[in-house]
């Protein structure tokens, strides 16, 4: 019974964080459209790397010199990962993707990440709650290195999950980080 209550709390907190990310995504889409559609998946991975590396730098230095903080960067990681999943599905394009379709695909990716998280959370028993935010940063950086290696191998893996699975894991680690920053 206690486990069900905790998992319901996780479900609610996850939805809260998704709401924050969705709002930022929609506002930026109104400003920029879907200009990111020109980026190849490898470039998306590099954008995610920049954000994760900045979080690590802030964690290690304890201060940042620009206004955006680790919270903003975690939101960026989540949004870039969803965009990267869209790029994997549709490929790069000079054409704008209609806002309604973009938003549907964006949310579908976050729901896919949530379903994965809930399944893993059931098996691991909320172990992520005992972790430090800096561990999520490190895990995201590790997933980026794995993704880059798979990209360098033209997407071919022998026993590992593909690029999409790594993006989904990065979304979940970033959401865990945001839950910790928002609620604890």
C-alpha positions in Angstrom: 0.0 0.0 0.0 2.8 2.4 0.9 4.6 1.6 -2.3 1.4 2.5 -4.3 1.1 5.8 -2.5 4.7 6.7 -3.3 4.4 5.7 -6.9 1.2 7.8 -7.2 3.3 10.7 -5.8 5.9 10.0 -8.4 3.3 9.9 -11.1 1.9 13.4 -10.0 5.4 14.9 -9.7 6.4 13.5 -13.1 3.2 15.1 -14.6 4.0 18.4 -12.9 7.5 18.5 -14.4 6.2 17.5 -17.8 3.8 20.4 -17.6 6.7 22.8 -16.9 8.7 21.4 -19.8 5.7 21.5 -22.2 5.0 25.1 -21.4 8.6 26.1 -22.2 8.6 24.0 -25.4 5.4 25.6 -26.6 6.6 29.1 -25.8 9.9 28.5 -27.6 8.0 27.0 -30.6 6.0 30.2 -30.8 9.2 32.2 -30.9 11.3 30.0 -33.2 8.9 27.6 -34.9 10.5 24.3 -35.5 13.9 25.6 -36.8 15.5 22.7 -34.9 14.2 20.4 -37.6 17.3 21.2 -39.6 19.5 19.6 -37.0 20.8 16.0 -37.5 20.4 13.7 -34.6 24.1 13.9 -33.9 23.8 17.7 -33.5 20.9 17.2 -31.1 23.1 14.9 -29.0 25.7 17.6 -28.9 23.1 20.2 -27.8 22.1 17.8 -25.0 25.8 17.4 -24.1 26.3 21.1 -23.8 23.4 21.4 -21.4 24.5 18.4 -19.2 28.1 19.7 -19.2 26.9 23.1 -18.0 24.9 21.5 -15.2 28.0 19.6 -14.1 30.0 22.8 -14.2 27.5 24.6 -12.0 27.4 21.7 -9.6 31.2 21.6 -9.4 31.8 25.4 -9.2 28.7 26.1 -7.1 27.9 29.3 -9.1 27.0 30.3 -12.7 27.7 33.5 -14.5 24.6 33.6 -16.6 21.0 33.7 -15.6 19.9 30.1 -16.5 20.4 27.6 -13.7 20.5 23.8 -13.5 16.7 23.7 -13.5 16.6 25.5 -16.9 19.2 23.1 -18.3 17.3 20.0 -17.2 14.3 21.4 -18.9 16.4 21.9 -22.0 17.7 18.3 -21.9 14.1 17.0 -21.7 13.0 19.2 -24.6 16.0 18.5 -26.8 15.7 14.7 -26.1 12.0 14.8 -27.3 13.0 16.8 -30.4 15.8 14.3 -31.0 13.3 11.5 -30.9 11.2 13.4 -33.4 14.2 13.8 -35.7 15.0 10.1 -35.4 11.4 9.3 -36.5 11.0 11.9 -39.2 14.6 12.8 -40.3 16.0 16.3 -40.8 14.1 18.8 -42.8 14.2 22.4 -43.9 10.4 22.4 -43.7 8.5 23.6 -40.6 6.5 20.9 -38.9 3.0 22.1 -38.0 2.7 23.2 -34.4 -0.1 20.8 -33.6 1.7 17.8 -35.0 5.0 18.9 -33.3 3.2 19.2 -29.9 1.5 15.8 -30.3 4.8 14.1 -31.1 6.6 16.0 -28.3 4.0 14.8 -25.7 3.9 11.2 -27.1 7.7 11.0 -26.5 7.3 12.3 -22.9 4.5 9.8 -22.3 6.7 7.0 -23.7 9.4 8.1 -21.3 6.9 8.2 -18.4 5.7 4.7 -19.2 9.3 3.4 -19.3 10.0 5.2 -16.0 6.9 3.7 -14.3 7.8 0.2 -15.4 11.4 0.6 -14.2 10.3 2.4 -11.0 8.1 -0.6 -10.2 11.1 -2.9 -10.5 13.6 -0.7 -8.8 11.3 0.5 -6.0 11.9 4.3 -6.2 15.6 3.9 -5.8 16.1 7.1 -7.7 14.8 9.1 -4.7 17.8 8.1 -2.7 20.2 9.4 -5.4 21.9 12.8 -5.6 21.0 15.3 -8.4 24.7 15.2 -9.4 24.3 11.5 -10.1 21.5 12.2 -12.6 23.9 14.6 -14.3 26.6 12.0 -14.5 24.2 9.4 -15.8 23.0 11.8 -18.5 26.6 12.5 -19.5 27.3 8.7 -19.6 24.2 8.2 -21.8 25.4 10.9 -24.1 28.8 9.2 -24.5 26.9 5.9 -25.2 24.7 7.7 -27.8 27.7 9.2 -29.5 29.4 5.8 -29.7 26.2 4.3 -31.3 26.0 7.3 -33.7 29.6 6.8 -34.6 28.7 3.1 -35.4 25.9 4.3 -37.7 23.3 3.1 -35.2 24.5 -0.5 -35.1 24.7 -2.2 -31.7 25.5 -5.8 -30.8 23.6 -6.1 -27.6 22.8 -2.6 -26.4 19.6 -0.6 -26.8 19.5 1.9 -29.5 19.8 5.7 -29.6 16.1 6.2 -28.9 16.3 4.2 -25.6 19.2 6.4 -24.5 17.2 9.6 -25.2 14.3 8.2 -23.2 16.6 7.4 -20.3 18.1 10.9 -20.4 14.5 12.4 -20.3 13.8 10.3 -17.2 17.1 11.2 -15.4 16.5 14.9 -16.2 12.9 14.6 -14.8 14.2 13.0 -11.7 16.6 15.9 -11.3 13.8 18.4 -11.7 11.6 16.5 -9.3 14.4 16.7 -6.7 14.9 20.4 -7.4 11.2 21.3 -7.4 10.0 19.2 -4.5 12.9 18.5 -2.1 
